[in-house]
Amino acid sequence: MTDAVFRETTAEPRTQAVPLSHLSLELGHLYMEDFEAGPEHLRRHFAQVRPWADAARAAAAAQTGGRRPRISTCFLIDDYFTRFSSPAELVPMLLEEADRAGLTVDYLARESGCAVAGKVPVAEAVAGRLVEEPPPGSYGLRPPAAQTGWLANGERSPVARAPQAMKKAAAWQPPRETASRRHSVFLDVELWSDAPDGQRTWSCPFLAAVWQLSRLGLLRTEGEAVLEPQPHTGGFPEDWDELPPLLRLDPRADPFAAYRTCSVVPNRFLPVEHAVRVVLDQTEVDPEALAQVARRSAGEKVAVPDSVADRVSYVFYAGS
């Protein structure tokens, strides 16, 4: 007789690790109307992006203590809310204008891939990991985000109710931010909307939060990495659904995911990205994915904030 112990392999939880750069640098997040405006619009965009992208690279180099920083660039195209033209027409124009400005796009992503990637319901999986922060003194009167589709960074104003006989109506009270500093900046974020037929449309801020989790290497479903880059084999299809959710354009590029992200976008994205932070602050990220990043960064002696939201940065340039 022996003391051998047998285990089913499925009983051993496994979380897939992903390679990491120091910085994921987003060179744009544009909608179909931006492409419809023609190459001149893209040209102006990349001309605005170039100096800020150079500054982000310099900052990343300073944080690595003189070592060559691993930096990958990416670009997100909205094919979720609106479909316009085709990848075969738009992507070459995009890459040509980026090259004209002296920029290289390493990874190209479709926003619809932040909703569903292949057969993986990515947005639904992230929604299932939302953990709302109860405001101090609350008594659970507010329905959960899973029911309402709204997520707040504090306590909403109480709903006015008809007073009972011979009683005064409750006085109005302002909303309160949970982590306010002297004064509140209260935000209530719509995560999705449901059509009468049951069809769900995820909001732009929620998909952008999924996009940030992917760029930080923290997105997992059942332990498997999501939105893994697919190699570009030449040419672009006529249909958006035939384009991989995340395409690696440069085979020599540094890894897509990174310890930190920086996005250079027009200032009209400021409200959306504020909402992204609210979502990230209340999302329970896969603990082993977080541990993997912590071990990697410690081994490289790279400081990474404990807060996931603090790993995300932006440059908002003036203009449309």
C-alpha positions in Angstrom: 0.0 0.0 0.0 1.1 3.6 -0.7 0.0 6.9 0.5 -0.5 8.3 -3.0 -3.1 11.0 -3.3 -5.0 11.3 -6.6 -6.7 14.6 -7.7 -8.7 15.5 -10.7 -7.0 18.1 -12.8 -10.2 20.1 -12.9 -10.0 20.4 -9.1 -6.9 22.5 -9.4 -7.9 26.1 -10.2 -5.7 27.7 -12.8 -5.4 31.3 -13.8 -3.6 32.0 -17.1 -0.7 34.4 -17.0 -0.2 37.0 -19.7 3.0 38.8 -20.7 3.2 42.4 -19.6 4.7 45.6 -20.9 5.5 48.6 -18.7 3.0 50.8 -20.5 0.0 50.3 -22.8 -0.3 53.6 -24.8 -3.6 54.2 -26.5 -3.2 56.4 -29.6 -7.0 56.9 -30.1 -10.5 55.7 -29.4 -12.6 57.0 -32.2 -16.1 56.5 -33.4 -17.4 55.9 -36.9 -18.3 59.6 -37.4 -14.6 60.4 -36.9 -13.7 58.1 -39.7 -16.6 59.4 -41.8 -15.0 62.8 -41.5 -12.2 61.6 -43.7 -8.4 61.3 -43.5 -7.9 65.0 -42.7 -9.7 64.5 -39.4 -7.5 61.5 -38.6 -4.5 63.6 -39.6 -5.4 66.3 -37.1 -6.0 63.7 -34.4 -2.6 62.1 -34.7 -0.9 65.5 -35.0 -2.4 66.3 -31.6 -1.5 62.8 -30.2 2.2 62.7 -31.2 3.7 65.2 -28.6 1.7 63.6 -25.8 2.7 60.1 -26.8 6.3 61.1 -26.8 5.9 62.5 -23.3 4.2 59.3 -22.1 7.1 57.3 -23.4 9.6 59.6 -21.6 7.7 59.2 -18.4 7.7 55.4 -18.7 11.4 55.4 -19.3 12.0 57.5 -16.2 9.9 55.0 -14.1 12.1 52.0 -15.2 15.3 53.6 -13.9 17.1 53.9 -17.1 16.2 50.4 -18.5 14.5 50.2 -21.8 10.8 50.3 -21.1 8.5 47.9 -22.8 5.8 50.0 -24.4 3.0 48.9 -26.8 0.6 51.1 -28.6 -3.1 50.4 -29.4 -6.1 51.9 -31.1 -9.7 51.1 -30.4 -12.4 51.4 -33.2 -16.0 51.6 -32.3 -17.8 48.9 -34.3 -20.3 48.3 -31.5 -22.7 51.3 -31.5 -22.3 52.0 -35.3 -21.1 50.1 -38.3 -19.5 52.2 -41.0 -17.7 51.2 -44.2 -15.3 48.2 -43.7 -12.0 47.3 -42.2 -10.5 46.9 -45.7 -11.3 50.6 -46.3 -10.8 52.2 -42.9 -7.8 50.4 -41.3 -5.3 51.2 -44.1 -6.3 54.9 -43.9 -5.9 54.8 -40.1 -2.4 53.3 -40.3 -1.3 55.6 -43.1 -2.3 58.7 -41.1 -0.6 57.4 -37.9 2.6 56.7 -39.9 2.4 60.2 -41.4 2.6 61.6 -37.8 5.5 59.3 -36.9 3.3 56.9 -34.9 3.0 53.1 -35.0 -0.1 51.2 -34.0 1.0 47.9 -32.6 -2.5 46.5 -31.7 -5.9 47.2 -33.2 -9.0 46.5 -31.2 -12.8 46.4 -32.0 -15.0 47.8 -29.2 -17.6 45.0 -29.9 -14.9 42.6 -28.6 -15.3 44.3 -25.2 -18.9 43.1 -25.2 -18.5 39.6 -26.7 -15.2 38.1 -27.8 -15.8 35.1 -29.9 -18.3 33.1 -27.7 -17.2 34.7 -24.5 -19.7 37.2 -23.0 -16.9 39.5 -21.7 -19.0 42.5 -20.5 -21.5 40.2 -18.8 -18.7 38.5 -16.9 -17.3 41.8 -15.7 -20.8 42.9 -14.7 -21.0 39.8 -12.5 -18.0 41.0 -10.6 -19.4 44.4 -9.6 -19.3 45.0 -5.9 -21.1 48.2 -4.9 -19.7 50.3 -2.1 -22.6 51.0 0.3 -22.7 54.6 1.3 -22.1 55.3 5.1 -25.4 55.0 7.0 -27.3 53.4 4.1 -29.8 50.7 4.8 -30.0 48.8 1.5 -33.0 50.8 0.2 -31.3 51.4 -3.2 -31.8 48.5 -5.6 -28.5 46.8 -6.7 -26.7 47.7 -9.9 -27.4 44.2 -11.2 -31.1 45.1 -11.1 -31.1 48.8 -12.1 -28.1 48.9 -14.5 -26.8 52.0 -12.7 -23.7 52.4 -10.5 -23.0 55.4 -8.3 -19.9 56.6 -6.4 -21.9 57.5 -3.4 -25.4 58.1 -2.1 -28.2 59.4 -4.3 -30.7 62.1 -3.3 -33.6 60.4 -1.5 -36.7 59.9 -3.6 -39.5 62.2 -2.6 -42.4 60.4 -1.1 -45.9 61.6 -0.4 -46.2 62.5 3.3 -48.4 60.5 5.5 -51.5 62.3 6.9 -50.5 65.1 9.4 -46.8 64.6 8.7 -44.4 66.8 6.9 -42.6 65.7 3.8 -39.0 64.8 4.2 -36.6 67.6 3.4 -34.5 67.4 0.2 -31.0 66.2 0.7 -28.1 66.4 -1.9 -26.3 63.3 -3.2 -23.0 62.5 -1.5 -19.8 61.1 -2.9 -18.5 58.3 -0.7 -14.9 59.3 -0.8 -15.4 63.0 -1.2 -12.8 65.6 -0.2 -14.7 68.5 1.5 -17.1 68.7 -1.4 -18.8 65.9 -3.4 -18.4 65.1 -7.1 -21.3 62.7 -7.4 -21.6 60.5 -10.4 -24.3 58.0 -11.4 -23.2 55.7 -14.3 -25.5 53.9 -16.7 -24.0 50.5 -17.3 -26.5 49.2 -19.8 -29.9 49.6 -21.3 -32.4 46.9 -22.1 -34.8 47.0 -25.1 -38.4 45.7 -24.8 -37.3 42.6 -26.7 -34.7 41.9 -24.0 -31.7 42.9 -26.1 -29.1 44.5 -23.9 -26.8 47.4 -25.0 -23.8 48.0 -22.9 -22.9 51.6 -22.3 -19.7 53.3 -23.6 -18.3 53.8 -20.1 -18.8 50.2 -19.1 -17.2 48.9 -22.3 -14.3 51.3 -21.8 -13.8 49.9 -18.3 -13.6 46.4 -19.8 -11.1 47.7 -22.3 -8.9 49.1 -19.4 -9.0 45.8 -17.5 -7.9 44.0 -20.7 -5.0 46.5 -21.2 -3.9 46.0 -17.6 -3.8 42.2 -18.1 -6.5 41.6 -15.5 -9.4 40.3 -17.6 -10.2 36.6 -17.0 -13.2 34.4 -17.5 -13.0 31.0 -15.8 -9.3 31.6 -15.4 -8.6 32.1 -19.1 -7.2 35.3 -20.5 -9.7 37.3 -22.7 -9.0 39.4 -25.7 -5.7 37.8 -26.6 -4.0 39.3 -29.6 -4.3 37.5 -32.9 -1.5 37.8 -35.5 -2.1 39.9 -38.6 -1.7 37.6 -41.6 -2.0 40.4 -44.3 -5.0 42.3 -45.7 -8.2 43.3 -43.9 -11.6 41.8 -44.4 -14.7 43.6 -45.8 -16.8 42.7 -42.8 -16.1 43.8 -39.2 -17.2 40.5 -37.8 -14.4 38.8 -39.7 -11.7 41.0 -38.1 -10.4 39.5 -34.8 -11.4 41.5 -31.6 -7.7 42.3 -31.0 -5.2 42.2 -33.8 -1.4 42.3 -33.4 -0.2 44.4 -36.4 3.5 44.4 -35.5 4.9 40.9 -34.8 7.9 42.5 -32.9 5.7 44.7 -30.6 6.0 44.5 -26.9 3.2 42.7 -25.1 -0.3 44.2 -25.4 -1.1 44.2 -21.6 0.9 46.3 -19.2 1.4 47.4 -15.6 -0.1 50.8 -16.5 -2.1 52.4 -19.2 -2.2 55.8 -20.8 -4.8 57.0 -23.3 -4.4 60.1 -25.4 -7.9 61.2 -26.4 -10.0 64.3 -27.2 -11.3 66.1 -24.1 -14.9 65.1 -25.0 -14.0 61.7 -23.4 -13.5 63.2 -20.0 -17.0 62.4 -18.6 -16.7 58.8 -20.0 -13.4 58.2 -18.3 -14.6 59.6 -15.0 -17.3 57.0 -15.2 -14.7 54.3 -16.0 -12.9 55.0 -12.8 -16.2 54.6 -10.8 -16.7 51.2 -12.5 -13.1 50.1 -11.9 -13.3 51.2 -8.2 -16.2 48.8 -7.7 -15.1 45.8 -9.7 -13.7 42.7 -8.0 -10.8 41.8 -10.2 -9.6 38.2 -10.4 -7.4 37.9 -7.3 -4.9 35.5 -8.9 -4.5 37.9 -11.9 -3.8 40.7 -9.5 -1.3 38.5 -7.6 0.5 37.6 -10.9 1.0 41.3 -11.7 2.2 41.9 -8.2 4.8 39.2 -8.4 6.0 40.3 -11.8 6.3 43.9 -10.9 8.1 43.1 -7.6 10.6 40.9 -9.5 11.2 43.8 -11.9 11.3 46.4 -9.1 8.5 48.3 -10.9 6.1 50.3 -8.6 2.4 49.5 -9.4 -0.4 51.1 -7.5 -2.6 48.8 -5.4 -5.7 50.5 -6.8 -6.6 49.3 -10.3 -8.1 52.7 -11.2 -4.8 54.4 -10.2 -3.0 52.3 -12.9 -4.9 54.2 -15.5 -3.9 57.6 -16.8 -5.0 60.0 -19.6 -4.1 62.9 -21.7 -7.1 64.9 -22.8 -6.2 67.2 -25.7 -8.3 70.2 -26.7 -10.5 69.7 -29.7 -13.2 67.4 -31.1 
